[in-house]
Amino acid sequence: MKKTKTLRKYFLPYLSKHKKTVALDLFCAALTTLCELVLPMIVREITNIAVEDISQLTVKLILMLAALYAALKGIDMLAGYYMIYVGHCMGVKIEKDMREDMFAHLLKVPLSYYDNTKVGQLMSRITTDLFDVAEFSHHCPEEFFIAGLKIAVSFVILCSINPFLTVSSFVMLPLMFFATRYFRKKMRSVFQARRVVAGDVNARTETSLLGIRVIKSFTQEAHEESLFREESTKLSKVQQDSYKYMARLNSAVRFFDGLMYVVMIILGGIFILKKIITTADFAAYLLYVAMLIAAIKRIVEFTEQFEKGVTGIERFAEIMETPMEAEADCGEKIEKTEGEIEFKDVSFSYKGEGKDVLEHINIKVKKGENIAIVGPSGSGKTTMCSLISRFYNVSDGEIFLDGKNLSQLNLSQLRAVIGTVEQDVYMFSGTVFENIVYGKPGATRKEVEEAARLAGAHEFIEKLENGYDTFIGERGTMLSGGQKQRISIARVFLKNPPILVLDEATSSLDNESEQIIKRSLETLAKGRTTFTIAHRLTTIKNADRIFVLTENGIEEEGSHDELIKKGGIYSKLYNDT
């Protein structure tokens, strides 16, 4: 669990932006509390007059007291409106700021963070967690302020009635708060676990629904239902645990408030009998104690929301404490890119894995050279190209762009000069135009259409129902694999980078689509430094150089003809395809 100091560090800066609103909210809370505190005094006054001399209880006095209370109730109504509307709006603004900051931070963390993080968990933190924080931010100051005010004022008023009776009753409060604190600690750990399991349910739901085509094609509905039921059962159990502690807390408070009433009835009855206090005083005393206990119960009921808010802040802090990758705008500016890439004794291993994926890689790629990287699955081909974009940082060695160490370069500009076409094409939910223009935000319609022509996509796009304005569905479900691939190539054409990475860009396509895209990629690669990762070795026969990468590093290097003549690993791989 995060320490309170840490929670203050991550939450108070957002709350402090609304200091005036908080102050006015607490002032309104004081006004609503005043209305409640005055009522027992009015009852006491009427009862005293009625008991001592009923003739003094006139209609005029009754109406005056009623008018006083009505005026206070009107103030209470306006103050309550402010607290509910403006107070909640403040919570919404805090939630908005925290959500935007969290999302911005998630965009800046290294790609490696997502290797071991479920997107469903992140979705839960951005939505459910921060909603609870919003409720917490409004109600927490308000509820504790009202309860504290009621306890303090009630104590003073009750002491003025009878100090001994007051102290005897209030002695239960420390015991009540001790029990509350004990169960709150238990609840916080349970609520933390509850959020984690709820995130797992979200992750399972997302995985299953995004893979619904695969599920149906393999008739695995029952299997997915079983997996979901398992996660759902875990959530149900941890929810029941949270309510178990809530029930225990509630019972403890009921026990102590019952004990408080027992003490008050015994001592109050004796004091009335001995004429130490009047009946009117005892009636007012009962009303104040009832109000006090109601305030305590309100805090207890708020405990669930309080713990949800605290655990939400804890989980927010966990995200914000995740180290970011190098600042995108820091580092040496890239004025002009020739496209020469050099690996010098580069080794790399993923975090948490002892074995290196790449070991002692040494290659130099000239400006405009078209190279291919081949080798068995798991040899590190994609990883090697990911290092060029600094999606991961090398474990040992150095990579240079035009003689400059990549780690010293401006990260944003570095990625701007590299274009990537992958096997698994990602399409954003939106139109064809929006997906292509992603390569160069602000590009004109003419530029987008020219990029599509170069990618061999313009013809099929024009035949779509709304052309470039056609909505393509979630992840491009309205398009075929070949169509999505051509749109992704058009996106890179529009970006027009000097360095190109083609990561098995045609391996999952049919022969016709492959030939169309192959021609597009050849056009795209002209004049650019190109890295091609391929399983179909027939697609890289024209590469200037081919590197054979295995778990032992670069084992072979040369042109297609040279490697075939050599009769080594490449020759075997080629003949087996």
C-alpha positions as CSV (number, residue, x, y, z in Angstrom):
1,M,0.0,0.0,0.0
2,K,1.2,3.5,-0.8
3,K,2.0,5.7,2.1
4,T,-0.3,8.6,2.8
5,K,2.5,11.0,1.8
6,T,2.7,9.4,-1.6
7,L,-1.1,9.7,-2.1
8,R,-0.9,13.4,-1.1
9,K,1.9,13.9,-3.7
10,Y,-0.3,12.5,-6.5
11,F,-3.7,13.8,-5.5
12,L,-3.4,17.1,-3.7
13,P,-1.9,19.0,-6.8
14,Y,-5.1,18.2,-8.7
15,L,-7.3,19.2,-5.7
16,S,-5.3,22.4,-5.1
17,K,-6.4,23.7,-8.5
18,H,-9.9,24.0,-7.1
19,K,-9.1,25.6,-3.7
20,K,-11.8,28.3,-4.0
21,T,-14.4,25.7,-5.0
22,V,-13.3,23.4,-2.0
23,A,-13.4,26.4,0.4
24,L,-16.9,27.4,-0.8
25,D,-18.1,23.8,-0.7
26,L,-16.9,23.4,2.9
27,F,-18.6,26.8,3.8
28,C,-21.9,25.4,2.3
29,A,-21.3,22.2,4.3
30,A,-21.0,24.3,7.4
31,L,-24.3,26.0,6.6
32,T,-26.1,22.7,6.1
33,T,-24.7,21.5,9.4
34,L,-25.8,24.7,11.1
35,C,-29.4,24.0,10.1
36,E,-29.2,20.5,11.7
37,L,-27.6,21.9,14.9
38,V,-30.2,24.5,15.4
39,L,-33.2,22.2,15.3
40,P,-32.5,20.5,18.7
41,M,-32.1,24.0,20.3
42,I,-35.5,25.0,18.9
43,V,-37.1,21.8,20.3
44,R,-35.4,22.4,23.6
45,E,-36.6,26.0,23.8
46,I,-40.2,25.0,23.0
47,T,-40.2,22.1,25.5
48,N,-38.6,24.2,28.3
49,I,-41.3,26.9,27.9
50,A,-44.1,24.3,27.7
51,V,-42.9,22.5,30.9
52,E,-42.1,25.6,32.9
53,D,-45.1,27.9,31.9
54,I,-47.3,26.8,29.0
55,S,-48.9,30.3,28.9
56,Q,-45.6,31.7,27.7
57,L,-45.7,29.4,24.6
58,T,-47.6,31.8,22.2
59,V,-48.4,31.3,18.5
60,K,-46.2,34.3,17.7
61,L,-43.2,32.6,19.4
62,I,-43.9,29.3,17.6
63,L,-44.2,31.1,14.2
64,M,-41.0,33.1,14.9
65,L,-39.1,29.9,15.7
66,A,-40.7,28.2,12.6
67,A,-39.7,31.1,10.4
68,L,-36.1,31.0,11.7
69,Y,-35.9,27.3,10.9
70,A,-37.6,27.8,7.5
71,A,-35.0,30.5,6.7
72,L,-32.2,28.2,7.7
73,K,-33.8,25.4,5.7
74,G,-33.8,27.7,2.6
75,I,-30.1,28.4,3.1
76,D,-29.6,24.6,3.6
77,M,-31.4,24.0,0.2
78,L,-29.2,26.5,-1.7
79,A,-26.0,25.2,0.0
80,G,-27.0,21.6,-0.8
81,Y,-27.5,22.5,-4.4
82,Y,-24.0,24.0,-4.6
83,M,-22.5,21.0,-2.9
84,I,-24.2,18.5,-5.2
85,Y,-23.8,20.3,-8.5
86,V,-20.6,22.4,-8.2
87,G,-18.9,19.9,-5.9
88,H,-19.5,17.0,-8.3
89,C,-18.4,19.1,-11.3
90,M,-15.2,19.8,-9.4
91,G,-14.8,16.0,-9.1
92,V,-15.4,15.6,-12.8
93,K,-12.7,18.2,-13.6
94,I,-10.2,16.5,-11.4
95,E,-11.1,13.1,-13.0
96,K,-10.6,14.7,-16.4
97,D,-7.2,16.1,-15.5
98,M,-6.0,12.9,-14.0
99,R,-7.3,10.8,-16.9
100,E,-5.6,13.0,-19.5
101,D,-2.3,13.0,-17.5
102,M,-2.4,9.2,-17.1
103,F,-3.1,8.7,-20.8
104,A,-0.3,11.1,-21.8
105,H,2.1,9.2,-19.5
106,L,1.0,5.9,-20.9
107,L,2.0,7.2,-24.4
108,K,5.4,8.0,-23.1
109,V,6.3,4.8,-21.3
110,P,8.6,2.3,-23.1
111,L,7.1,-0.3,-25.4
112,S,8.5,-2.9,-23.0
113,Y,5.9,-1.8,-20.4
114,Y,3.1,-3.1,-22.7
115,D,4.8,-6.5,-23.1
116,N,3.7,-7.5,-19.6
117,T,0.7,-5.3,-19.0
118,K,-2.9,-6.1,-19.9
119,V,-4.7,-3.4,-21.8
120,G,-7.9,-4.3,-19.9
121,Q,-6.2,-3.4,-16.7
122,L,-5.2,0.0,-18.0
123,M,-8.7,0.6,-19.3
124,S,-10.0,-0.1,-15.8
125,R,-7.6,2.4,-14.3
126,I,-8.5,5.1,-16.8
127,T,-12.2,4.7,-16.3
128,T,-13.5,3.0,-13.2
129,D,-10.6,3.9,-10.9
130,L,-10.6,7.6,-11.8
131,F,-14.4,7.8,-11.5
132,D,-14.1,6.6,-7.9
133,V,-11.3,9.2,-7.4
134,A,-13.6,11.9,-8.7
135,E,-16.3,10.9,-6.1
136,F,-13.6,10.7,-3.4
137,S,-12.3,14.2,-4.3
138,H,-15.7,15.8,-3.8
139,H,-17.1,13.8,-0.9
140,C,-13.9,13.2,1.2
141,P,-13.3,16.8,2.4
142,E,-17.0,17.4,2.7
143,E,-17.9,14.3,4.7
144,F,-15.0,14.5,7.1
145,F,-15.6,18.3,7.6
146,I,-19.3,17.9,8.4
147,A,-18.6,15.0,10.7
148,G,-15.9,16.8,12.5
149,L,-18.0,20.0,12.8
150,K,-21.0,18.0,14.2
151,I,-18.8,16.2,16.7
152,A,-17.1,19.4,17.9
153,V,-20.2,21.6,18.1
154,S,-22.3,18.8,19.6
155,F,-19.6,18.2,22.3
156,V,-19.6,21.8,23.3
157,I,-23.4,22.1,23.4
158,L,-23.8,18.8,25.2
159,C,-21.1,19.8,27.7
160,S,-23.1,23.0,28.4
161,I,-26.1,20.8,29.2
162,N,-24.2,18.2,31.4
163,P,-20.5,17.6,31.2
164,F,-20.5,14.3,33.0
165,L,-23.2,12.8,30.8
166,T,-21.4,14.1,27.7
167,V,-18.0,12.7,28.7
168,S,-19.6,9.3,29.6
169,S,-21.2,9.1,26.2
170,F,-18.3,10.4,24.2
171,V,-15.9,7.9,25.8
172,M,-17.3,5.4,23.2
173,L,-16.0,7.4,20.3
174,P,-12.3,6.6,20.5
175,L,-13.2,2.9,20.7
176,M,-15.5,3.3,17.7
177,F,-12.8,5.1,15.7
178,F,-10.2,2.4,16.6
179,A,-12.5,-0.3,15.3
180,T,-13.2,1.8,12.2
181,R,-9.4,2.2,11.5
182,Y,-8.8,-1.5,11.9
183,F,-11.5,-2.6,9.4
184,R,-10.5,0.2,7.0
185,K,-7.0,-1.3,6.7
186,K,-8.5,-4.7,6.0
187,M,-10.9,-3.1,3.4
188,R,-8.2,-1.2,1.6
189,S,-6.2,-4.4,0.8
190,V,-9.4,-6.1,-0.3
191,F,-10.4,-3.2,-2.5
192,Q,-6.9,-3.2,-4.1
193,A,-7.3,-6.9,-4.9
194,R,-10.8,-6.2,-6.2
195,R,-9.6,-3.6,-8.7
196,V,-6.9,-6.0,-10.0
197,V,-9.4,-8.8,-10.5
198,A,-11.9,-6.4,-12.1
199,G,-9.1,-5.3,-14.5
200,D,-8.5,-9.0,-15.3
201,V,-12.2,-9.4,-16.1
202,N,-12.0,-6.4,-18.5
203,A,-8.8,-7.9,-20.1
204,R,-10.5,-11.2,-20.6
205,T,-13.6,-9.5,-22.1
206,E,-11.5,-7.4,-24.4
207,T,-9.4,-10.4,-25.6
208,S,-12.4,-12.6,-26.2
209,L,-14.5,-10.0,-28.1
210,L,-11.6,-8.8,-30.2
211,G,-10.9,-12.4,-31.1
212,I,-14.5,-13.3,-31.7
213,R,-13.9,-14.4,-35.3
214,V,-11.2,-16.9,-34.2
215,I,-13.4,-18.1,-31.3
216,K,-16.3,-18.9,-33.7
217,S,-14.1,-20.4,-36.4
218,F,-12.6,-22.8,-33.9
219,T,-15.9,-23.3,-32.0
220,Q,-14.3,-22.3,-28.8
221,E,-17.3,-20.5,-27.3
222,A,-17.5,-22.9,-24.4
223,H,-13.8,-22.6,-23.6
224,E,-14.0,-18.8,-23.6
225,E,-17.1,-18.9,-21.5
226,S,-15.3,-21.1,-19.0
227,L,-12.3,-18.7,-18.8
228,F,-14.6,-15.7,-18.4
229,R,-16.6,-17.6,-15.7
230,E,-13.3,-18.3,-13.8
231,E,-12.4,-14.6,-13.8
232,S,-15.9,-13.6,-12.9
233,T,-15.9,-16.0,-10.0
234,K,-12.7,-14.5,-8.7
235,L,-14.2,-11.0,-8.9
236,S,-17.4,-12.2,-7.1
237,K,-15.3,-13.8,-4.3
238,V,-13.2,-10.7,-3.7
239,Q,-16.4,-8.5,-3.8
240,Q,-18.0,-10.7,-1.1
241,D,-14.8,-10.3,1.0
242,S,-15.0,-6.6,0.7
243,Y,-18.7,-6.6,1.8
244,K,-17.7,-9.0,4.7
245,Y,-15.4,-6.3,6.1
246,M,-18.0,-3.6,5.4
247,A,-20.6,-5.7,7.4
248,R,-18.1,-6.2,10.3
249,L,-17.3,-2.4,10.4
250,N,-21.0,-1.6,10.3
251,S,-21.7,-4.0,13.1
252,A,-18.9,-2.6,15.3
253,V,-20.3,0.9,14.8
254,R,-23.8,-0.3,15.7
255,F,-22.5,-2.0,18.8
256,F,-20.8,1.2,20.1
257,D,-23.6,3.5,19.2
258,G,-26.0,1.1,21.0
259,L,-23.7,1.2,24.0
260,M,-23.7,5.0,23.8
261,Y,-27.5,5.0,24.0
262,V,-27.5,2.5,26.9
263,V,-25.2,4.8,28.9
264,M,-27.2,7.8,28.0
265,I,-30.5,6.2,28.9
266,I,-29.2,5.0,32.3
267,L,-27.4,8.2,33.3
268,G,-30.0,10.5,31.7
269,G,-32.9,8.7,33.4
270,I,-31.1,9.0,36.8
271,F,-30.2,12.6,36.2
272,I,-33.9,13.5,35.4
273,L,-35.0,11.6,38.5
274,K,-32.6,13.5,40.6
275,K,-33.5,16.8,38.8
276,I,-29.9,17.3,37.7
277,I,-31.2,18.0,34.1
278,T,-34.6,18.9,32.8
279,T,-36.8,16.9,30.5
280,A,-36.2,19.5,27.8
281,D,-32.5,19.3,28.2
282,F,-32.7,15.5,27.9
283,A,-34.8,15.7,24.8
284,A,-32.3,18.1,23.2
285,Y,-29.5,15.8,24.4
286,L,-31.2,12.8,22.6
287,L,-31.5,14.8,19.4
288,Y,-27.9,15.9,19.4
289,V,-26.6,12.4,20.1
290,A,-28.9,11.0,17.4
291,M,-27.5,13.5,15.0
292,L,-23.9,12.7,16.1
293,I,-24.4,9.0,15.6
294,A,-26.0,9.6,12.2
295,A,-22.9,11.6,11.3
296,I,-20.7,8.7,12.4
297,K,-22.8,6.2,10.5
298,R,-22.5,8.5,7.4
299,I,-18.7,8.3,7.7
300,V,-18.9,4.5,8.0
301,E,-21.1,4.3,4.9
302,F,-18.6,6.6,3.2
303,T,-15.8,4.3,4.1
304,E,-16.4,2.1,1.1
305,Q,-16.3,5.1,-1.3
306,F,-13.2,6.4,0.7
307,E,-11.3,3.2,0.2
308,K,-12.3,3.0,-3.4
309,G,-10.9,6.5,-3.9
310,V,-7.7,5.8,-2.0
311,T,-7.0,2.6,-3.9
312,G,-7.8,4.4,-7.2
313,I,-5.2,7.1,-6.3
314,E,-2.7,4.3,-5.4
315,R,-3.2,2.7,-8.9
316,F,-2.9,6.1,-10.5
317,A,0.4,6.6,-8.7
318,E,1.6,3.2,-9.9
319,I,1.1,4.3,-13.5
320,M,2.6,7.8,-13.0
321,E,5.7,6.2,-11.3
322,T,6.4,4.0,-14.3
323,P,9.6,5.4,-15.8
324,M,9.1,7.1,-19.2
325,E,11.3,6.5,-22.2
326,A,13.6,9.4,-23.2
327,E,11.8,12.7,-23.7
328,A,10.7,12.8,-27.3
329,D,12.0,16.3,-27.7
330,C,15.3,15.9,-26.0
331,G,18.6,14.9,-27.5
332,E,20.5,16.1,-30.6
333,K,18.4,17.4,-33.4
334,I,18.4,15.5,-36.7
335,E,19.0,18.2,-39.4
336,K,19.4,15.8,-42.4
337,T,19.2,12.0,-42.7
338,E,21.4,10.1,-45.1
339,G,20.1,6.8,-43.8
340,E,23.4,5.0,-42.9
341,I,22.8,2.5,-40.1
342,E,25.6,0.7,-38.1
343,F,25.3,-1.9,-35.4
344,K,28.5,-2.1,-33.3
345,D,28.7,-5.2,-31.0
346,V,25.0,-4.9,-30.1
347,S,23.5,-7.3,-27.7
348,F,20.0,-7.2,-26.3
349,S,17.8,-9.1,-23.8
350,Y,14.2,-8.5,-22.7
351,K,13.7,-7.3,-19.2
352,G,13.4,-10.3,-16.8
353,E,14.9,-12.7,-19.3
354,G,18.5,-13.8,-18.7
355,K,19.4,-15.0,-22.2
356,D,20.3,-12.5,-24.9
357,V,17.9,-12.4,-27.9
358,L,20.7,-10.7,-29.9
359,E,24.5,-11.2,-29.3
360,H,27.3,-9.2,-30.7
361,I,25.6,-7.9,-33.8
362,N,28.0,-6.0,-36.2
363,I,26.6,-4.7,-39.5
364,K,26.8,-1.5,-41.5
365,V,24.1,-0.5,-43.9
366,K,24.9,2.2,-46.5
367,K,22.6,5.0,-47.6
368,G,19.9,3.7,-49.9
369,E,20.9,0.1,-49.5
370,N,18.3,-2.6,-49.5
371,I,19.1,-5.3,-47.0
372,A,17.1,-8.4,-45.9
373,I,17.2,-10.2,-42.6
374,V,16.3,-13.8,-42.6
375,G,16.5,-16.7,-40.1
376,P,14.5,-19.1,-38.0
377,S,11.6,-17.8,-35.8
378,G,12.8,-16.4,-32.5
379,S,16.2,-15.5,-33.8
380,G,15.5,-11.8,-33.1
381,K,14.8,-10.3,-36.6
382,T,12.0,-8.1,-35.5
383,T,13.8,-7.2,-32.3
384,M,16.8,-6.1,-34.3
385,C,14.7,-3.7,-36.3
386,S,12.8,-2.4,-33.2
387,L,16.2,-1.3,-31.8
388,I,16.6,1.1,-34.8
389,S,13.5,2.9,-33.7
390,R,14.5,2.7,-30.1
391,F,11.4,0.9,-29.1
392,Y,13.8,-0.9,-26.9
393,N,17.3,0.2,-25.8
394,V,20.3,-2.0,-26.4
395,S,21.7,-4.0,-23.5
396,D,25.3,-3.6,-24.8
397,G,27.0,-2.1,-27.8
398,E,25.8,0.9,-29.8
399,I,23.7,1.7,-32.9
400,F,24.6,4.7,-35.1
401,L,22.6,6.8,-37.6
402,D,24.9,8.7,-40.0
403,G,27.7,8.2,-37.5
404,K,25.7,9.5,-34.5
405,N,24.7,7.3,-31.6
406,L,21.0,6.7,-31.6
407,S,20.8,7.1,-27.8
408,Q,22.0,10.7,-28.2
409,L,19.5,11.7,-30.9
410,N,16.1,13.4,-30.6
411,L,13.7,10.4,-30.2
412,S,10.7,12.1,-31.9
413,Q,12.8,13.1,-34.9
414,L,14.5,9.7,-35.1
415,R,11.1,7.9,-35.4
416,A,10.0,10.5,-37.9
417,V,12.7,9.4,-40.3
418,I,11.7,5.7,-40.1
419,G,8.7,4.2,-41.7
420,T,7.5,0.7,-40.8
421,V,5.2,-1.7,-42.6
422,E,4.3,-4.7,-40.5
423,Q,2.6,-8.1,-41.0
424,D,-0.1,-7.3,-38.4
425,V,-1.5,-4.1,-39.8
426,Y,-3.2,-1.9,-37.3
427,M,-6.2,0.2,-38.5
428,F,-7.7,2.8,-36.4
429,S,-11.5,3.0,-36.1
430,G,-12.4,5.7,-38.6
431,T,-12.3,6.4,-42.3
432,V,-9.8,5.4,-45.0
433,F,-8.7,9.0,-45.3
434,E,-8.1,9.3,-41.5
435,N,-6.0,6.1,-41.5
436,I,-3.8,7.2,-44.4
437,V,-3.4,10.8,-43.2
438,Y,-2.1,9.4,-39.9
439,G,1.3,9.2,-41.7
440,K,1.4,12.9,-42.1
441,P,-1.2,14.9,-40.0
442,G,-2.4,17.9,-41.9
443,A,-1.7,16.4,-45.4
444,T,-4.1,17.6,-48.2
445,R,-6.6,15.3,-49.9
446,K,-4.4,15.4,-53.0
447,E,-1.4,14.2,-51.1
448,V,-3.4,11.4,-49.5
449,E,-4.7,10.3,-52.9
450,E,-1.2,10.4,-54.4
451,A,0.1,8.2,-51.6
452,A,-2.7,5.8,-52.2
453,R,-1.9,5.6,-55.9
454,L,1.7,4.8,-55.2
455,A,0.6,2.1,-52.8
456,G,-1.8,0.6,-55.4
457,A,-4.7,1.4,-53.1
458,H,-6.5,4.2,-54.9
459,E,-8.4,2.0,-57.3
460,F,-10.1,-0.1,-54.6
461,I,-10.7,2.9,-52.3
462,E,-12.6,4.7,-55.1
463,K,-14.9,1.7,-55.4
464,L,-15.8,1.7,-51.7
465,E,-19.3,3.1,-50.8
466,N,-18.0,6.5,-49.7
467,G,-14.5,6.4,-51.2
468,Y,-11.9,7.8,-48.9
469,D,-14.6,8.8,-46.4
470,T,-15.7,5.1,-46.0
471,F,-15.8,4.0,-42.4
472,I,-13.7,0.9,-42.1
473,G,-14.9,-0.5,-38.7
474,E,-13.1,-1.4,-35.6
475,R,-9.5,-2.3,-36.6
476,G,-10.5,-2.2,-40.2
477,T,-12.9,-5.2,-40.1
478,M,-14.7,-3.9,-43.3
479,L,-11.5,-4.4,-45.3
480,S,-9.6,-7.5,-46.5
481,G,-6.0,-8.2,-45.4
482,G,-4.6,-7.0,-48.7
483,Q,-6.6,-3.8,-48.6
484,K,-5.5,-3.0,-45.1
485,Q,-1.9,-3.7,-46.0
486,R,-2.1,-1.3,-49.0
487,I,-3.6,1.4,-46.8
488,S,-0.7,0.9,-44.3
489,I,1.8,1.3,-47.2
490,A,0.0,4.4,-48.4
491,R,0.4,5.7,-44.8
492,V,4.2,5.2,-45.1
493,F,4.3,6.7,-48.6
494,L,2.7,9.8,-47.2
495,K,5.2,9.9,-44.3
496,N,8.0,9.7,-46.9
497,P,10.8,8.5,-44.5
498,P,14.4,7.9,-45.7
499,I,14.6,4.7,-43.7
500,L,12.2,1.8,-44.2
501,V,11.4,-1.3,-42.2
502,L,9.4,-4.0,-43.8
503,D,8.5,-6.6,-41.2
504,E,7.1,-9.7,-43.1
505,A,4.7,-7.3,-44.9
506,T,3.4,-9.9,-47.3
507,S,3.6,-13.2,-45.4
508,S,-0.1,-13.4,-44.6
509,L,-1.5,-12.5,-48.0
510,D,-2.8,-14.5,-50.9
511,N,-0.7,-14.7,-54.1
512,E,-2.6,-12.0,-56.0
513,S,-2.5,-9.5,-53.1
514,E,1.1,-10.4,-52.5
515,Q,2.1,-9.5,-56.0
516,I,0.3,-6.1,-55.9
517,I,1.8,-5.2,-52.5
518,K,5.3,-6.5,-53.6
519,R,5.2,-4.0,-56.5
520,S,4.1,-1.2,-54.1
521,L,6.9,-2.0,-51.7
522,E,9.5,-2.0,-54.4
523,T,8.3,1.4,-55.4
524,L,8.3,2.5,-51.8
525,A,11.9,1.2,-51.2
526,K,13.5,3.1,-54.1
527,G,16.1,5.5,-52.8
528,R,15.5,4.5,-49.2
529,T,17.6,2.5,-46.7
530,T,15.5,-0.5,-46.4
531,F,15.4,-3.4,-43.9
532,T,13.3,-6.3,-45.0
533,I,12.3,-9.1,-42.7
534,A,11.0,-12.1,-44.6
535,H,10.0,-15.7,-44.3
536,R,9.2,-16.1,-48.0
537,L,12.8,-15.9,-49.3
538,T,11.6,-15.5,-52.9
539,T,10.5,-12.0,-52.0
540,I,14.1,-10.8,-51.1
541,K,16.1,-12.3,-54.0
542,N,16.8,-8.7,-55.3
543,A,18.1,-7.4,-51.9
544,D,21.6,-5.8,-52.1
545,R,22.7,-7.9,-49.1
546,I,21.1,-10.6,-47.0
547,F,21.9,-11.3,-43.4
548,V,21.2,-14.7,-41.9
549,L,20.4,-14.2,-38.2
550,T,20.3,-17.2,-35.8
551,E,20.6,-17.5,-32.0
552,N,24.4,-17.3,-32.5
553,G,24.2,-13.9,-34.2
554,I,24.9,-13.0,-37.9
555,E,26.1,-16.3,-39.4
556,E,26.0,-15.5,-43.1
557,E,26.0,-12.3,-45.2
558,G,25.9,-11.7,-49.0
559,S,23.7,-11.5,-52.0
560,H,21.2,-14.1,-52.9
561,D,23.4,-15.7,-55.5
562,E,26.4,-15.7,-53.2
563,L,24.6,-17.3,-50.4
564,I,23.1,-20.0,-52.7
565,K,26.5,-20.8,-54.0
566,K,27.9,-21.0,-50.4
567,G,25.4,-23.8,-49.7
568,G,25.0,-22.9,-46.0
569,I,22.0,-22.0,-43.8
570,Y,20.4,-19.6,-46.4
571,S,20.7,-22.1,-49.2
572,K,18.9,-24.7,-47.0
573,L,16.2,-22.2,-45.9
574,Y,15.6,-21.2,-49.5
575,N,15.4,-24.7,-50.9
576,D,13.0,-25.7,-48.1
577,T,10.6,-22.9,-49.0
